[in-house]
Amino acid sequence: MVRGDRVDSVEYARRVNAAADLAGAGVPVAAAARTLASRYGVSVRQARRYLEQAVAAGHLEVPESSVVFTVKLPESLAGQIRARAHESDRAISAVVAQALAEFLQRDAPEGRPDG
């Protein structure tokens, strides 16, 4: 089998959850691995890794897909964001997403679903 690219976190969670469903239904490990390998076009070895993760952690929460969102920022602010991301060993996107989520939560009107 040809090695493909890594899947994103959304697809990974879906595959682990499919493995958890098979394991939960009592499908033997070998048969579940073959089913997953066929379904997702991966090796049986990779399918077993999904099963191992499913047994260890159960169902995973499927994260929301990300989109590219371009904004213009003052150079100094962009530099501060890069520095904070580096200091906290996180991606710039993660730092910005957390800051915006906290801002929106704080400023949300009472009674709104996000507030």
Backbone bond lengths (Angstrom), bond angles and torsions (degrees), N, CA, C in turn:
res aa  C-N    CA-C-N  psi(-1)  N-CA   C-N-CA  omega(-1)  CA-C   N-CA-C  phi
1 M - - - 1.456 - - 1.523 108.95 -
2 V 1.298 116.56 137.80 1.455 121.93 -179.74 1.515 109.23 -79.75
3 R 1.322 115.66 135.27 1.461 120.49 -179.83 1.514 109.39 -71.80
4 G 1.317 116.96 126.30 1.463 121.53 178.00 1.507 110.92 -99.49
5 D 1.309 114.53 -178.00 1.459 120.20 177.01 1.516 110.26 -71.52
6 R 1.321 115.98 158.66 1.460 120.70 175.29 1.516 109.61 -67.37
7 V 1.310 115.71 147.39 1.460 119.11 177.09 1.522 109.37 -85.44
8 D 1.329 116.04 157.37 1.464 119.53 178.16 1.521 109.52 -77.50
9 S 1.319 116.13 174.84 1.465 121.11 -174.79 1.528 112.35 -64.79
10 V 1.320 117.40 -29.91 1.470 120.84 178.80 1.525 109.51 -67.08
11 E 1.326 115.92 -50.37 1.459 120.21 -178.92 1.530 111.11 -66.38
12 Y 1.321 117.54 -37.76 1.464 120.92 177.91 1.523 110.38 -59.59
13 A 1.336 116.64 -46.94 1.466 120.18 179.87 1.524 110.72 -62.01
14 R 1.317 117.02 -40.30 1.473 119.97 178.51 1.523 111.33 -62.11
15 R 1.320 116.25 -41.06 1.471 119.73 -179.14 1.521 111.47 -69.41
16 V 1.316 117.13 -41.15 1.467 119.58 177.34 1.533 109.82 -64.75
17 N 1.316 117.31 -39.17 1.464 120.47 178.84 1.528 111.42 -65.86
18 A 1.322 117.63 -37.29 1.464 120.65 175.27 1.525 109.84 -63.78
19 A 1.324 116.27 -39.70 1.471 120.48 176.90 1.521 110.32 -64.33
20 A 1.323 116.95 -41.14 1.466 120.83 178.88 1.529 110.65 -63.74
21 D 1.327 116.53 -38.48 1.468 119.97 177.72 1.529 111.33 -62.88
22 L 1.326 116.14 -43.84 1.462 119.82 178.95 1.528 111.03 -65.08
23 A 1.329 116.20 -45.11 1.464 119.84 179.42 1.526 110.22 -63.25
24 G 1.326 116.23 -41.72 1.464 120.63 179.84 1.516 113.07 -65.80
25 A 1.335 116.72 -26.64 1.462 121.13 178.58 1.524 111.91 -82.97
26 G 1.336 116.02 -0.40 1.458 119.92 177.67 1.512 114.77 83.39
27 V 1.332 117.79 14.77 1.464 120.94 178.13 1.528 107.95 -69.66
28 P 1.333 118.29 130.03 1.461 120.41 178.51 1.530 111.17 -57.10
29 V 1.323 116.09 148.61 1.466 122.00 -174.70 1.527 111.84 -55.25
30 A 1.315 117.98 -45.90 1.467 120.62 -177.67 1.530 110.50 -62.05
31 A 1.319 116.86 -43.91 1.467 120.33 -179.87 1.526 110.94 -68.49
32 A 1.336 117.07 -39.44 1.462 121.03 178.67 1.521 110.14 -64.17
33 A 1.322 116.96 -40.40 1.466 120.85 179.61 1.523 110.51 -64.46
34 R 1.315 117.22 -42.25 1.470 120.30 178.39 1.529 110.77 -64.71
35 T 1.328 116.44 -40.30 1.465 120.53 178.72 1.525 111.26 -62.44
36 L 1.331 115.88 -47.27 1.470 120.24 179.85 1.523 111.20 -64.64
37 A 1.325 117.12 -41.09 1.463 121.33 179.59 1.524 110.34 -60.02
38 S 1.312 115.73 -43.50 1.459 120.36 179.98 1.530 111.30 -68.91
39 R 1.312 116.26 -43.82 1.464 121.54 -176.96 1.520 112.33 -63.90
40 Y 1.339 117.21 -40.11 1.462 121.07 -173.25 1.524 113.94 -107.75
41 G 1.325 117.43 1.26 1.457 119.77 178.15 1.516 113.12 65.71
42 V 1.326 116.17 38.28 1.462 121.66 178.99 1.520 108.75 -118.03
43 S 1.315 115.76 170.76 1.463 119.70 176.96 1.522 109.83 -72.78
44 V 1.315 115.63 159.02 1.465 120.69 175.79 1.531 109.16 -62.26
45 R 1.314 116.24 -33.77 1.472 120.24 178.65 1.534 110.61 -62.60
46 Q 1.355 116.44 -44.75 1.466 119.57 177.70 1.527 110.56 -65.37
47 A 1.315 116.60 -39.92 1.461 120.55 178.64 1.527 110.92 -60.25
48 R 1.320 116.57 -38.16 1.470 119.71 176.75 1.527 111.32 -64.77
49 R 1.337 116.87 -33.85 1.467 119.34 176.22 1.525 110.51 -63.39
50 Y 1.335 116.64 -40.96 1.470 119.49 176.32 1.530 110.04 -61.08
51 L 1.320 116.54 -41.43 1.468 120.46 178.64 1.526 111.51 -64.55
52 E 1.327 116.47 -41.84 1.468 119.76 178.54 1.525 110.77 -61.09
53 Q 1.330 116.73 -42.11 1.463 120.83 178.46 1.525 109.84 -64.84
54 A 1.319 116.70 -40.91 1.459 120.80 -179.48 1.528 111.52 -63.77
55 V 1.318 116.29 -40.87 1.468 120.23 178.83 1.528 110.02 -67.23
56 A 1.328 116.34 -39.53 1.462 120.39 -177.46 1.528 112.76 -72.41
57 A 1.334 117.38 -39.51 1.473 119.98 -171.54 1.519 114.25 -118.15
58 G 1.321 117.86 -10.62 1.463 119.16 -175.37 1.523 110.12 73.07
59 H 1.318 115.09 -157.21 1.465 119.77 -179.94 1.528 110.32 -67.50
60 L 1.323 115.56 141.35 1.456 122.33 177.15 1.524 109.09 -101.31
61 E 1.311 115.88 148.74 1.453 119.84 173.17 1.525 107.40 -72.95
62 V 1.326 115.95 130.06 1.455 120.08 179.75 1.524 107.60 -82.44
63 P 1.332 117.35 114.97 1.464 119.67 -178.05 1.525 111.03 -68.38
64 E 1.311 114.75 155.05 1.451 120.06 176.92 1.525 108.72 -69.86
65 S 1.321 116.10 141.96 1.465 120.18 177.83 1.525 109.85 -64.51
66 S 1.313 115.80 148.97 1.459 121.75 178.73 1.522 109.45 -99.10
67 V 1.317 115.33 152.73 1.463 121.73 175.43 1.518 108.45 -128.32
68 V 1.307 115.54 155.98 1.458 120.55 175.20 1.518 107.64 -79.18
69 F 1.326 116.00 131.95 1.467 122.85 -177.64 1.518 106.55 -138.02
70 T 1.306 116.84 104.63 1.458 121.41 -174.09 1.519 110.67 -92.59
71 V 1.314 116.07 131.05 1.466 121.71 175.96 1.522 108.27 -133.77
72 K 1.314 115.63 156.77 1.468 120.67 174.36 1.519 107.29 -102.70
73 L 1.328 115.19 131.18 1.457 121.82 -179.99 1.522 109.14 -126.13
74 P 1.320 115.54 154.37 1.472 117.28 171.73 1.528 109.12 -59.94
75 E 1.308 115.44 144.37 1.458 121.17 -177.12 1.524 112.05 -55.18
76 S 1.340 116.81 -40.16 1.465 119.92 -178.24 1.530 111.19 -65.96
77 L 1.326 116.99 -38.63 1.466 120.34 178.76 1.524 110.46 -67.13
78 A 1.324 116.61 -43.39 1.464 120.16 177.63 1.529 110.34 -59.81
79 G 1.321 116.56 -39.38 1.461 120.25 177.93 1.520 112.48 -64.20
80 Q 1.337 116.09 -40.15 1.470 120.19 178.00 1.528 110.53 -64.53
81 I 1.316 116.42 -39.06 1.472 120.47 179.77 1.523 109.83 -66.04
82 R 1.334 116.40 -45.01 1.467 119.47 178.02 1.529 110.65 -59.55
83 A 1.322 116.38 -43.35 1.469 120.46 -179.25 1.523 110.89 -63.55
84 R 1.331 116.93 -44.26 1.473 120.56 179.42 1.522 110.86 -62.44
85 A 1.325 116.39 -41.23 1.462 119.96 178.41 1.524 110.39 -62.56
86 H 1.318 116.24 -44.12 1.470 120.53 179.37 1.527 111.26 -63.55
87 E 1.340 117.15 -44.92 1.469 121.62 -179.71 1.523 112.11 -61.16
88 S 1.326 115.81 -37.99 1.466 120.17 -176.31 1.529 112.27 -94.28
89 D 1.348 116.32 3.83 1.464 121.65 179.25 1.528 111.67 54.77
90 R 1.341 114.91 44.03 1.465 121.06 178.15 1.518 109.00 -126.85
91 A 1.310 115.51 163.62 1.456 120.98 176.36 1.530 109.60 -72.24
92 I 1.315 115.63 150.56 1.464 120.10 176.84 1.527 109.84 -56.81
93 S 1.313 117.39 -42.14 1.464 121.13 179.73 1.524 111.68 -58.78
94 A 1.321 116.93 -38.94 1.462 120.48 -179.98 1.520 111.28 -66.66
95 V 1.318 116.95 -40.57 1.466 121.29 179.01 1.526 110.22 -64.99
96 V 1.325 116.54 -46.89 1.468 120.80 -179.17 1.526 110.48 -65.82
97 A 1.326 118.21 -42.75 1.463 121.16 179.76 1.528 111.09 -60.84
98 Q 1.335 116.82 -43.57 1.460 119.99 178.80 1.527 110.99 -63.60
99 A 1.324 117.09 -44.53 1.470 120.99 -179.30 1.523 110.91 -62.45
100 L 1.324 116.92 -44.02 1.464 119.69 -179.57 1.529 111.54 -68.67
101 A 1.318 117.52 -39.43 1.466 120.32 178.13 1.527 110.40 -62.45
102 E 1.336 117.03 -43.20 1.467 120.62 178.16 1.524 110.90 -64.55
103 F 1.325 117.33 -40.68 1.459 121.44 178.07 1.525 110.82 -62.62
104 L 1.313 117.73 -47.35 1.463 121.18 -178.77 1.528 111.79 -66.22
105 Q 1.314 116.48 -37.57 1.469 120.70 177.78 1.521 110.48 -65.03
106 R 1.315 117.16 -43.74 1.459 122.56 -178.18 1.524 111.60 -65.22
107 D 1.328 116.90 -39.83 1.459 121.23 -174.73 1.526 113.93 -96.63
108 A 1.333 117.99 7.61 1.466 120.41 -179.10 1.530 110.21 -73.38
109 P 1.342 116.64 134.85 1.473 119.58 177.01 1.531 110.98 -63.60
110 E 1.321 116.96 148.94 1.467 121.61 177.58 1.527 109.57 -59.01
111 G 1.313 116.09 144.42 1.457 120.85 176.45 1.516 114.79 86.78
112 R 1.335 118.16 -9.84 1.469 120.29 177.16 1.512 108.05 -83.19
113 P 1.341 117.96 149.31 1.467 121.03 -179.55 1.509 113.70 -56.36
114 D 1.342 118.67 -29.99 1.458 119.99 -179.34 1.521 111.57 -94.71
115 G 1.317 116.80 12.18 1.465 118.61 -177.22 1.434 116.49 -129.49
